[in-house]
Amino acid sequence: MEGHYYGAICLTQAVAEGISKFLTLRNNHRDSGNQNSRNAMLKKRGVISLDAYRAFKLIEGGDRNDYHHLNSNIETDHEKLEARAGDCVRALFEIQIEVFAFSVGEGGTMVVKNPLYWPRVDEKYILTNIDFT
């Protein structure tokens, strides 16, 4: 069971890092290469909210390398791992809700909050196999 928690923690850390890099590039900012400084820059420039910044910090947690490299000091307590994994998943959900926010508009159309983060073709947002009606 611990492997599932390690996997959830690593995956959320990797996805959060990818989203952070994506936001940096899409907003034409220089990537410092450091996750924490990149997220601080995104917050300072108004790309992400304070809540999203805190969610990024929670996911990174200062233990990213320990989990990704399975260092000897990695957490082994089942209950602590379960709690950490749950916190990471909830925090990633918060980030995704903010960054990729959308609502359903007239006729089942998709109305995105941040168009810069969505692919488009002929002024329409690309979604497949989704029916909002």
Secondary structure, 3 states (H helix, E strand, C coil): CHHHHHHHHHHHHHHHHHHHHHHHHHCCCCCCCCHHHHHHHHHHCCCCCHHHHHHHHHHHCCCHHHHHHCCCCCCCCHHHHHHHHHHHHHHHHHHHHHHCCEEECHHHCEEECCHHHCCEECCEECCCCCCCC
